[in-house]
Every structure is written in C-alpha cells, then in structure tokens.
Amino acid sequence: MKALCFQAGAVRWRKGNVQSVGSDVCRPNGKEEVTSNKSSEAVGGIAAQVCAITVAFNKPEELSRLLRSLPATSLSGLIVVDNSEYRYIKDNQSIFQQYSQGYTFARYIEVGRNIGSAGGFALGMKTAHSNAFDWIWLLDQDGTVESECLAVLLQSAHQADILCPKIVAIRNPHYELSYLRSVQNVWGRIIPVGSQATNQSIDFFSSHGTLISRKVLDRVGYYDSENFFVRGEDWDYSFRATTNGMAILLVVDAEVRHPNILHPVGKMFGLTKLQDKVLPQFLECISNQLPYEHNCTPKDRSLAVLSNAYLNTKRLKTQQFWAALFFSLFVVSLRKIIGYGGAFSWKKTLRMYRVCAASKLHKKWLFRSVQESSQYVRR
C-alpha cells in the first residue's frame, strides 16, 4: 500500500504516473509534518536560496548516506525524484522523511517507473525552477558531499554561472576523479582536466556536486530527457550552456565524493594522456556490455551509446566530426579483425555511424529523438 501523499497542485510530468509530495513532506500515516524556517547561504551579503536535487534508483542505503551528508542548515530546499522499483519505495520514503525535516521546501516525487537520470534530474530541475530557487545543486545518489562544499562553491558565485567542485573517490579521498571534469583538445575530444591547484574554467561537467544558477535554467532549460536516459545528459547540458554564453568553473577547494567508475573503462580502452591530447573523439560502438552502468538494460545501454554519438554529432565542428568518424571506423574495424571488443555489433555500429554522418550533412538529427533512432539502429 502506497504512502498517503498530499500536496496542493500535484506535479504531473509527461505521461508517467508521477506522485509528488510538497513541502509538507510525505505522510505515510496521514499526519501533518512540521517544517522549519527557510535556510539559505549568503552570496555577496545576499541570502541565496539553494535547492538540492537527487535521483534515487533502488539502494536506499546510498540515498541515506547522501542525505545524511548534506549541510541542511545551508540549504533551502530538497527534492528527491524516485525512479526505484516498487519494493524500494517505502524505504526511500522513510529516509526522505528522516532527513527532510530541516527544509522549508522538501519534495519527494515517486515516478512509478525508471525514467533514467536524465528524466529524473530534468523533473527535479523543473520543479526547483518553478519554485524560484536561486541555485540548484545536482547530486548523485551514490555520492556524498563535504560539509563546507556548498559554502565554498557559493564564494565563487560571482565568477561563473555553473560551479563544480573537485570530485574524489569515495573509498579513497586522496584520489581525485579528474576525468569527471573535462575540456576539449584541438580535435574536439573530451579529455580530463587533471589535478588543479587553482580554479579553472572547464567545458564539461558531470552532475554530482554541480551548482547551477537560475540564470542558466532561464536560458538553457533542463536536462534533455528525450535524447538521453543514463549517461551523457550532463555533458550535453554543458555544451548547451557554454553555447549560450554560460561560464563553467571548477572550484578546487570545494569537494564531493563519488565511486570511481574509471577502472573498467581504462582497462578496456587503454586510455593515456598522450592519446587524449592527439586523437579525435571516438564515437563508440553499439554493445550489450557497458561495464560502468549496471543499472541499464541492454536496450538502454545501446541507447546510452547512441545518445553519446548524438551529442558528438551535434557539438563537433565539421572537420572534427569527420576526423572522429574515420577514426572510429578505423578503431572498430581493427577490433573486428583482431577479435577484440566483446559483444559489440559491427552491423549496428555501422548503422549508427551512418545516422551520424547523414545527420551532420543535413545539419540536424534525422529522427525526432534518439529513442526513435535507436529503434532504427538496433533493428
């Protein structure tokens, strides 16, 4: 039996079964909850209203760990969008109740199905934006934040529109996950910035810990849930933001923690700093194996790869794109010849490249969405 969730003007988003719980929080027993005074963090002497947003998918223990790490006294709002399977909903609701008491605006949104991180964050961003927050703070469920992170980020609020903390490994805080903050080489290849001693402008961010101003939401909108499911939606948003003149700043004294997902990828592709500097972007290949995203079905894993190809087709300049395409053809041909690459599909990968090339020539994606083009590629 689902919890009794009450709110004036419940949120409805797309065609899913979305249940939303407003600032009264979720009340399993139909009892009223008491909320506290609005908290805020000062920016240039002015109180800034900040709303934290996370997307839950199963694993209540991770949601609990994240919410426990938040500086509730510095936050004005909390939004949890729950994509979880039904058996995890009750635990997640209880965790939300436990940690949302200190927020004036606290909203738990039960989606009823998995709409991915792109759809979940888009819904959370839209909800926070409509409630006039000055900043939104995107947080991955499997990460944590350090106590002074938000305050340190906001000290640089006058320097950029999007503020990104340093990300370190949650099991080894001395190891910086620099590949989650990126720039581009001359060929347009996305490469990690590496460890920095001072703040630096960057081109691409990963969601966890990223603080986004209302100005960006006004001009750029939200994550693209039509063309992304899990993975890539943050890089796409980075591209759209910088294209619209928004500045992204890495703030090295602010810190969050996240699981290290690089090792499986590094072993598979043998990435090196030299390769990052001189090689074009790889457009990837259609495969049923995506070792760093275990929550996806095979269909969704292929969609994640195609979403990345869509992003690269859109963002790369003409010469960069054709260099990337021919480089990718060389790589997948070599893999086929030597029998390396696991379960990747030669036929589907070439069909994906054909879609990318035709879309680049026509200067628009040939399908209404990546989901639609995925059906063509995977047939």
C-alpha positions as CSV (number, residue, x, y, z in Angstrom):
1,M,0.0,0.0,0.0
2,K,1.5,3.4,-1.0
3,A,2.0,6.2,1.3
4,L,-0.6,8.9,1.6
5,C,1.0,11.9,-0.1
6,F,-0.7,15.3,-0.1
7,Q,0.0,18.5,-1.9
8,A,-1.9,21.3,-3.4
9,G,-1.4,21.2,-7.1
10,A,0.3,17.9,-7.6
11,V,3.0,17.8,-10.3
12,R,2.2,16.0,-13.5
13,W,5.1,15.5,-15.9
14,R,4.8,13.8,-19.3
15,K,2.7,10.7,-19.4
16,G,4.2,8.8,-16.4
17,N,2.5,8.1,-13.1
18,V,4.1,10.9,-11.1
19,Q,3.2,11.4,-7.5
20,S,4.6,14.5,-5.8
21,V,5.0,15.3,-2.2
22,G,5.4,19.0,-1.4
23,S,6.9,21.0,1.5
24,D,4.7,19.0,3.9
25,V,6.9,16.1,3.0
26,C,5.4,12.6,2.7
27,R,3.0,11.5,5.4
28,P,2.6,7.7,5.5
29,N,0.0,7.9,8.3
30,G,-1.8,11.0,7.0
31,K,-0.3,13.1,9.9
32,E,0.8,16.7,9.5
33,E,4.5,17.4,9.4
34,V,6.1,20.5,10.9
35,T,8.6,22.3,8.7
36,S,11.4,24.6,9.8
37,N,12.3,28.2,8.8
38,K,13.9,28.6,5.4
39,S,17.6,28.3,5.5
40,S,20.0,29.9,3.0
41,E,23.6,30.6,2.2
42,A,24.9,34.2,1.7
43,V,26.3,35.2,-1.7
44,G,27.9,38.7,-1.6
45,G,25.9,39.5,1.5
46,I,22.6,38.4,-0.1
47,A,20.9,35.3,1.0
48,A,20.9,32.7,-1.8
49,Q,18.1,30.1,-1.9
50,V,19.7,26.7,-2.9
51,C,17.8,23.5,-3.6
52,A,19.5,20.1,-3.6
53,I,18.2,17.6,-6.2
54,T,19.0,13.9,-6.4
55,V,17.5,11.0,-8.3
56,A,17.0,7.8,-6.4
57,F,17.2,4.4,-8.0
58,N,16.8,1.5,-5.6
59,K,19.7,1.2,-3.0
60,P,18.1,3.1,0.0
61,E,21.4,2.8,1.9
62,E,23.0,5.1,-0.7
63,L,20.2,7.6,-0.6
64,S,20.5,7.7,3.2
65,R,24.3,8.2,3.1
66,L,23.9,11.1,0.6
67,L,21.1,12.9,2.5
68,R,23.0,12.5,5.8
69,S,26.0,14.3,4.3
70,L,24.0,17.4,3.2
71,P,24.5,20.7,5.0
72,A,20.8,21.1,5.8
73,T,21.3,24.4,7.6
74,S,22.7,26.0,4.4
75,L,20.1,24.6,2.0
76,S,16.6,26.0,1.4
77,G,15.1,23.0,-0.4
78,L,15.4,19.3,-1.1
79,I,14.0,17.3,-4.0
80,V,14.2,13.6,-4.3
81,V,12.9,12.1,-7.6
82,D,12.5,8.4,-7.1
83,N,12.9,6.1,-10.1
84,S,13.1,3.0,-7.9
85,E,11.3,-0.3,-8.2
86,Y,8.2,-0.6,-6.0
87,R,9.9,-2.8,-3.3
88,Y,12.3,0.1,-2.5
89,I,9.8,2.9,-2.4
90,K,8.7,2.5,1.2
91,D,12.3,2.6,2.5
92,N,13.2,5.6,0.3
93,Q,10.1,7.5,1.6
94,S,11.1,6.8,5.2
95,I,14.7,8.0,4.5
96,F,13.3,11.2,2.9
97,Q,11.1,11.8,5.9
98,Q,14.0,11.4,8.3
99,Y,16.3,13.8,6.6
100,S,13.9,16.4,5.2
101,Q,12.7,17.9,8.5
102,G,15.1,20.9,8.3
103,Y,14.0,22.1,5.0
104,T,11.1,24.6,4.3
105,F,10.7,23.2,0.8
106,A,11.1,19.4,0.7
107,R,9.6,17.3,-2.1
108,Y,9.6,13.6,-2.7
109,I,8.4,12.6,-6.2
110,E,7.6,9.0,-6.9
111,V,7.7,8.5,-10.6
112,G,6.4,4.9,-10.7
113,R,9.0,3.8,-13.4
114,N,12.6,4.3,-14.3
115,I,12.9,7.5,-16.4
116,G,16.7,7.5,-16.1
117,S,19.0,10.1,-14.5
118,A,18.2,12.4,-17.4
119,G,14.5,12.3,-16.9
120,G,14.8,12.4,-13.1
121,F,17.1,15.4,-13.0
122,A,15.0,17.2,-15.6
123,L,11.9,16.8,-13.4
124,G,13.8,17.9,-10.3
125,M,15.3,20.9,-12.2
126,K,11.9,21.9,-13.5
127,T,10.3,21.6,-10.0
128,A,13.0,23.7,-8.4
129,H,13.0,26.3,-11.2
130,S,9.2,26.8,-10.9
131,N,9.7,27.5,-7.2
132,A,12.1,30.3,-7.8
133,F,15.3,29.0,-6.2
134,D,18.4,31.0,-7.0
135,W,20.6,27.9,-7.4
136,I,20.1,24.2,-7.8
137,W,22.6,21.6,-6.6
138,L,22.7,18.4,-8.5
139,L,23.8,15.3,-6.5
140,D,24.2,11.7,-7.5
141,Q,22.6,9.2,-5.1
142,D,25.8,7.1,-4.8
143,G,27.9,10.1,-3.8
144,T,28.4,12.3,-0.7
145,V,29.4,16.0,-0.1
146,E,31.8,17.5,2.3
147,S,30.4,19.8,5.0
148,E,31.8,23.1,3.6
149,C,31.4,22.3,-0.1
150,L,28.3,24.4,-0.7
151,A,29.7,27.4,1.1
152,V,33.0,27.3,-0.8
153,L,31.2,27.0,-4.1
154,L,29.0,30.0,-3.4
155,Q,32.1,32.1,-2.6
156,S,32.8,31.9,-6.4
157,A,29.2,32.6,-7.4
158,H,30.3,36.0,-9.0
159,Q,32.8,34.3,-11.3
160,A,30.6,31.8,-13.2
161,D,27.1,30.6,-13.9
162,I,27.8,26.9,-13.2
163,L,30.1,25.9,-10.3
164,C,31.7,22.5,-10.0
165,P,33.6,21.1,-7.0
166,K,36.5,18.7,-7.1
167,I,35.4,15.1,-7.1
168,V,37.4,12.5,-5.2
169,A,36.9,8.7,-4.8
170,I,34.5,7.9,-2.1
171,R,36.7,4.9,-0.9
172,N,40.0,6.8,-1.4
173,P,39.6,10.6,-0.8
174,H,43.2,11.2,-1.7
175,Y,42.5,10.1,-5.3
176,E,40.9,12.8,-7.5
177,L,38.4,11.7,-10.2
178,S,39.6,14.4,-12.6
179,Y,38.0,12.7,-15.6
180,L,34.6,13.9,-14.3
181,R,35.6,17.5,-15.2
182,S,36.7,18.0,-18.7
183,V,37.9,20.2,-21.5
184,Q,38.4,19.6,-25.3
185,N,41.5,19.0,-27.3
186,V,42.0,20.5,-30.8
187,W,40.0,17.7,-32.4
188,G,37.1,18.2,-30.0
189,R,37.9,15.1,-28.0
190,I,36.7,15.4,-24.4
191,I,39.6,15.0,-22.0
192,P,40.0,15.2,-18.2
193,V,41.4,18.4,-16.8
194,G,43.7,16.7,-14.3
195,S,44.5,17.9,-10.8
196,Q,44.5,21.6,-10.5
197,A,45.9,23.9,-7.8
198,T,43.7,26.9,-8.7
199,N,40.1,27.4,-10.0
200,Q,39.8,26.8,-13.8
201,S,37.2,27.2,-16.5
202,I,36.1,23.9,-18.0
203,D,33.9,22.8,-20.9
204,F,32.1,19.8,-19.4
205,F,30.9,18.7,-16.0
206,S,29.4,15.5,-14.6
207,S,26.3,16.0,-12.5
208,H,27.5,15.2,-8.9
209,G,28.1,18.3,-6.9
210,T,27.4,20.8,-9.7
211,L,25.7,24.1,-8.7
212,I,23.6,25.7,-11.4
213,S,22.3,29.3,-11.3
214,R,18.7,30.3,-12.1
215,K,20.1,32.3,-15.0
216,V,21.2,29.1,-16.7
217,L,17.8,27.5,-16.1
218,D,16.1,30.5,-17.6
219,R,18.3,30.5,-20.7
220,V,19.2,26.8,-21.3
221,G,16.3,24.9,-19.6
222,Y,16.8,21.4,-18.1
223,Y,18.4,18.1,-18.9
224,D,17.3,16.6,-22.2
225,S,15.2,13.5,-21.4
226,E,14.2,13.0,-25.0
227,N,17.6,12.1,-26.2
228,F,19.3,10.8,-23.0
229,F,18.5,8.2,-20.4
230,V,21.5,7.5,-18.3
231,R,24.9,9.0,-19.1
232,G,25.8,12.0,-21.3
233,E,22.9,14.3,-20.3
234,D,25.3,16.4,-18.1
235,W,27.8,16.8,-21.0
236,D,25.0,17.7,-23.3
237,Y,23.8,20.3,-20.8
238,S,27.4,21.6,-20.5
239,F,27.6,22.1,-24.3
240,R,24.2,23.8,-24.4
241,A,25.2,26.1,-21.5
242,T,28.5,27.2,-23.0
243,T,26.9,27.6,-26.4
244,N,24.5,30.1,-24.7
245,G,27.4,32.0,-23.2
246,M,27.3,30.5,-19.7
247,A,30.6,30.1,-17.8
248,I,31.5,26.8,-16.0
249,L,34.1,27.0,-13.2
250,L,35.9,24.2,-11.4
251,V,36.3,25.3,-7.7
252,V,39.2,23.2,-6.4
253,D,38.7,23.9,-2.7
254,A,35.1,22.5,-2.8
255,E,34.9,18.8,-2.5
256,V,32.4,16.0,-3.1
257,R,32.9,12.2,-3.2
258,H,31.8,9.6,-5.7
259,P,32.6,6.0,-6.6
260,N,35.4,5.6,-9.1
261,I,34.0,4.3,-12.3
262,L,37.1,4.7,-14.5
263,H,39.0,1.5,-13.9
264,P,36.9,-0.8,-16.1
265,V,36.9,1.7,-18.9
266,G,40.6,2.3,-18.6
267,K,41.4,-1.4,-18.9
268,M,39.2,-1.8,-21.9
269,F,40.3,1.1,-24.0
270,G,43.8,1.7,-22.6
271,L,43.4,5.5,-22.5
272,T,46.5,7.5,-21.9
273,K,47.2,11.2,-21.6
274,L,49.0,11.2,-24.9
275,Q,46.0,9.7,-26.7
276,D,43.8,12.3,-25.1
277,K,45.9,15.1,-26.4
278,V,46.3,14.0,-30.0
279,L,43.4,11.7,-31.0
280,P,40.0,12.6,-32.3
281,Q,36.8,11.8,-30.4
282,F,35.7,8.1,-30.5
283,L,32.0,7.7,-31.4
284,E,31.9,4.4,-29.5
285,C,30.1,1.2,-30.7
286,I,26.8,-0.5,-30.1
287,S,27.3,-3.2,-27.5
288,N,25.3,-5.1,-24.9
289,Q,28.2,-4.5,-22.4
290,L,28.5,-1.2,-20.7
291,P,30.6,-2.2,-17.6
292,Y,30.3,1.1,-15.8
293,E,26.5,1.3,-15.9
294,H,25.0,-1.9,-14.4
295,N,21.5,-0.4,-13.9
296,C,20.7,-0.3,-17.6
297,T,19.0,-3.0,-19.6
298,P,20.9,-4.0,-22.8
299,K,18.4,-1.8,-24.8
300,D,19.2,1.2,-22.6
301,R,22.9,0.6,-22.8
302,S,22.7,0.8,-26.6
303,L,20.7,4.0,-26.2
304,A,23.4,5.5,-23.9
305,V,26.0,4.9,-26.7
306,L,23.7,6.4,-29.3
307,S,23.0,9.4,-27.1
308,N,26.7,10.0,-26.9
309,A,27.0,9.7,-30.7
310,Y,24.1,12.2,-31.0
311,L,25.9,14.6,-28.7
312,N,29.2,14.3,-30.6
313,T,27.5,14.8,-33.9
314,K,25.8,17.9,-32.6
315,R,28.8,19.5,-30.8
316,L,31.8,18.7,-33.0
317,K,32.7,21.1,-35.8
318,T,32.6,19.8,-39.3
319,Q,36.3,18.9,-39.6
320,Q,36.4,17.5,-36.0
321,F,33.3,15.3,-36.8
322,W,34.7,13.7,-39.9
323,A,38.0,13.1,-38.2
324,A,36.1,11.4,-35.4
325,L,34.1,9.3,-37.8
326,F,37.1,8.0,-39.8
327,F,39.0,7.4,-36.5
328,S,36.0,5.5,-35.1
329,L,35.7,3.4,-38.3
330,F,39.4,2.5,-38.0
331,V,39.1,1.5,-34.4
332,V,36.0,-0.7,-34.8
333,S,37.5,-2.3,-38.0
334,L,40.7,-3.1,-36.1
335,R,38.7,-4.6,-33.2
336,K,36.7,-6.8,-35.6
337,I,39.9,-8.0,-37.3
338,I,41.7,-9.0,-34.1
339,G,38.5,-10.2,-32.4
340,Y,38.7,-7.6,-29.6
341,G,35.7,-5.7,-28.3
342,G,33.4,-8.2,-26.6
343,A,29.8,-8.2,-27.7
344,F,29.8,-5.1,-29.9
345,S,27.8,-5.4,-33.1
346,W,29.6,-4.5,-36.3
347,K,26.3,-4.1,-38.2
348,K,24.6,-1.9,-35.7
349,T,27.6,0.2,-35.1
350,L,28.0,1.0,-38.8
351,R,24.3,1.8,-38.9
352,M,24.8,4.2,-36.0
353,Y,27.7,5.9,-37.8
354,R,25.5,6.2,-41.0
355,V,22.9,8.0,-38.9
356,C,25.5,10.4,-37.5
357,A,27.0,11.1,-40.9
358,A,23.7,11.8,-42.6
359,S,22.6,14.0,-39.6
360,K,25.8,16.0,-39.9
361,L,25.3,16.5,-43.6
362,H,21.7,17.7,-43.1
363,K,22.8,19.8,-40.0
364,K,20.1,18.2,-37.9
365,W,19.3,14.9,-36.3
366,L,17.3,12.9,-38.7
367,F,15.0,11.4,-36.1
368,R,12.7,13.1,-33.7
369,S,14.6,11.7,-30.8
370,V,17.5,9.4,-30.0
371,Q,14.9,6.8,-28.8
372,E,13.4,6.7,-32.3
373,S,16.8,6.5,-34.0
374,S,17.7,3.7,-31.6
375,Q,14.9,1.6,-33.0
376,Y,16.4,2.0,-36.5
377,V,19.9,1.2,-35.4
378,R,19.0,-1.8,-33.3
379,R,16.6,-3.5,-35.8
